[in-house]
Amino acid sequence: MVLVDTSVWIDFFSSSPKSTSLKLPHLIEARQVVTSLVVLAEVLSGQMQDKTRNAIRDSFQSLDRVDADWNTIQTWDSVSRIATEIRSRKLKVPGLVDRMLFYSARQHSALIWTYDLKLGALARYFKMNFVP
């Protein structure tokens, strides 16, 4: 199971995606890709036509999601403690959204596929990184 970060989706939808991003459809067909509402919100925040936005939203509906229960204090406490854990290991603390993705992936034993440097370093440190 692979949680695909926004950075990979943005690259995949670009006019000249990296060769690794072109492996994404094969992983989707194999039902190995999962997503999060956070990723969907970030992807849909990009500049695009309504027709494209609707097609992307519809496509994401077919993916399984690994969202945490964002309505509990325990979840947010765990997300905030990730920053402390990261600092204690002398790593750069990624932003809140990336920590939310990391937490969701960790809770569901998913690997993380990202081009983001901080999230990538975090995923590699915890042996959760996916390399296509």
Secondary structure, DSSP 8 states (H G I E B T S, - for coil): -EEE-HHHHHHHHSSS--TTGGGHHHHHHTT-EEE-HHHHHHHHTSS--HHHHHHHHHHHTTSEE----TTSHHHHHHHHHHHHHHHHTT-----HHHHHHHHHHHHTT-EEE---HHHHHHHHHTT-B---
